[in-house]
Amino acid sequence: MLAPGRELQRHRIQKSRGRAFLVAMVLIFLTFNCRNPDIKNASNPSHLLASSHRISRLHYLVPANVPNRQVCAVVTSALANRCSIPTILGYRGETFLDAQKAHIAKLRAIKDYLHNAGGASDDLVILVDGFDVLAQLPAESMIQRYFTLMAEADQRLADQRGITVKELHRTGLRQTLLWGTDKGCWPESETDPRCWLVPFSAQPRFTRGPKTDPGDLQYSDSRFLNSGTVIGPLGDLRKFIDAALSLIEDDWDQNFLFRDSDQFYIAALYARQEYQRMRDLNAGEFPEDIAGRDVPRLKDGKDDVTEYHVAVDFDYAFTQTECHNYRLLP
């Protein structure tokens, strides 16, 4: 037990750290906003986000419950690359918003923002983990790249079905939410659909040399959803986060080891989407051998949503994870 004097000293240190963090944020804000114009007014592809009456906003969201050097680095990297002013979500969160106690708390903070920020459904959102995601591309380049990637992804879906992209969109299919990827599935499982059912990338077989696939994870396909980064329309992300929280409520198991993993639930929704897409492509039948492994719950009527427009960044075109890649990074 700490003595009262030590407890008071620790409290003062925490307060001073908090003040230092806030001062640092103000200085960063002043430094970069005196030098850089707002992204909507800069020379950038803002017309891609424009309707006939308005220009959509870019929201840069950073879930982070405590101040530290990592959070400062994340915020500074975003500002240095001309992103909109980052919004810290869940700062000093308590009870069910305390991300130190459970990672799923960050989903509640994200939901609160997406429902109450006053943004339009077609606003663009970039969401990054607060402790380990550094921006390296200018905002203009990220936005351009996002729309290019999603157009290519929609074209692939249309080609699979032998229809045009316009016809694809009329069926309700499109790709809008681009999540990062991992080379390993986490939490690990040999039977969970998050780990065996999700599609492989379209990259050439030996992209990483002769050791590709059968060797070390660093040479494997990056196909598993990583919940640390996502970019997409505010409205679609709002629906998806709502669905993830509903899944948590429905499937919560106090005895499950990874019950507090936000990635577990988000990846489960992605796996169910891909399962239903494959069934729809094959006259209602799943085309692969299940071989005793688990599959997602079947779609139960029109009101049971399985399509969330989720795609993953197979090619690291938007976000590059370090896990299993550190030897390959420059």
Secondary structure by P-SEA (a helix, b strand, c coil): cccaaaaaaaaaaaaaaaaaaaaaaaaaaaaaaacccccccccccccccccccbbbbbbbbbbcccccaaaaaaaaaaaaaccccccccccccccccccccccaaaaaaaaaaaacccccccbbbbbbccccccccccaaaaaaaaaaaaaaaaaaaaaaacccaaaaaaacccccbbbbbbcccccccccccccccccccccccccccccccccccccccccbbbcccccccaaaaaaaaaaaaaaaaacccccccccccaaaaaaaaaaaaaaaaaaaaccccccccccccccccccccccccccccccccccccccccccccccccc
